[in-house]
């Protein structure tokens, strides 16, 4: 510092003006500063024996002062050698830019005497630093400092005041434990850097602030006894002890129905960086932040921006996949600027289902049994995303294209395991029923029934324009013909190719694979069964036969009006040589059974009848036209008459002449006696013949009856006799 001792007397003249104090003769010092300085000026010295006043001017002779001072504070002159203390004039701190200034010393109200003036720079706190673990705080002064104005004594904790500002952090307070030099040793005095061992309550975030200042302007001093002003404080942030964390994200973790065109924002608790201390940017962000499609594991590319390293905007390069779980994976490569490592974290949200479901692919089972329909997402029957679709939810277009099969229908809808649909399926099997074996030209197309029949889970309806491919049915085995044995014992069914009992073409057709329906049509046969299957040579089936012989058994002989129909017993019972099923609807058509029932007949003559009218004829009714089995021709009336015997008494009696009349078809034969029978006559009748029907079925008829004619003549008196005494007459009747 600059020191000058002198005497102010009347000879020095009154050249400078004071604005605030009465003054007299004065003495000025020219001060030139090459740089900005914070100065003190005082007359606090044992030589000062009058009431001094001091001012600073920025130009020679300027009446206006930059600052003027009269009395100083008592504690700034700790030696207390100025008596009275107000004789000392003090400018304890003034900040002057580089330039030329004038320091004017004067006496209050013109007093004079001896004085000593000191001009120097004030001690100051240059900087501060804090340990990474908050264990100590170091302050560096502009020069060595002491606890006494005499330039003696080590600094003490009582010389300082510490204040704490939480400032939004989490630590709650700070205390000074002790002071030391930078090596941790005891202070001796004169250190320009001192260490404050501190205790922090709670965990600091780096937001909290500690302010250290002296207890007063006269608490610590430089070697010239100049005190560090209380206003010369320093504020130091505590170190950041807390790892950065994610404050918020948009979309939120767990959010659903997020638009696929959405951008992503992340807000961290503080600025973050990569572990190598580089800012997170487009060239390196994937070392710290990943964007993934959780459904597929695919990484999604993006652009990232930030203006403060705390708030980040992520712009996916393409729209996010819809109805997918998107993950933002934050890696431990992230840290804050103090090296606190960010823990791994994952934010997951689900994008909205924005587009309707579609038929992704389709194909027809090689057996023609079902159509496989694959959708691009799960499907439901309601807009609320529940329920399996039903047959009524599908429309289909079948085209025969000249093939054997003329129509088709959907039997059922099932999942790939064969179970009924419950909702949420992406693949379904539509089982098809054909009305005949396809020729290989028939096609089918399936689609939604309308715009409100099939939905995805989000309620988007499938448009009717979403259809399957045009699916061509594979050619199957057709029933080309059937041939029924005359005996009705078997029927040969011929297919267009060899047939099997399984799609793998390893098994022969079995009885259970065939269904036969009998329609009696009021005929004689009412039940039938299959007794055996064979080839046309009568041998067992081995698989691949084109003609199968089906052996039949009836409960009664067919009468020729009954029909049978033969078809597979189910949709998956019979297959052709390529493994294509023969549909249940493929059938032989109605086959009329041959008439194996011989003609039948009945006569109305009752054996043992009595009181038969003398004019009655005899009738015989037959079920079929009657044929001569030898000639195969219809039996003539004369031929039939030969088989009739009509006699009086018994079979050996006298022939009774008659006419034979034939009526209708099948015929009724009527035997009419030429004359009435005699009263009470005994009659013998028989019809014995071997005849056939039109199909050559022969039968022996044997009708026989004996009956008596009623007594239709009244009794007559055959003779009479008068008694001899004439008292009576005897009448003798003929019966």
Order of alpha helices (4+ residues) and beta strands (2+ residues): beta-beta-beta-beta-beta-beta-beta-beta-beta-beta-beta-beta-beta-beta-beta-beta-beta-beta-beta-beta-beta-beta-beta-beta-beta-beta-beta-beta-beta-beta-beta-beta-beta-beta-beta-beta-beta-beta-beta-beta-beta-beta-beta-alpha-beta-beta-beta-beta-beta-beta-beta
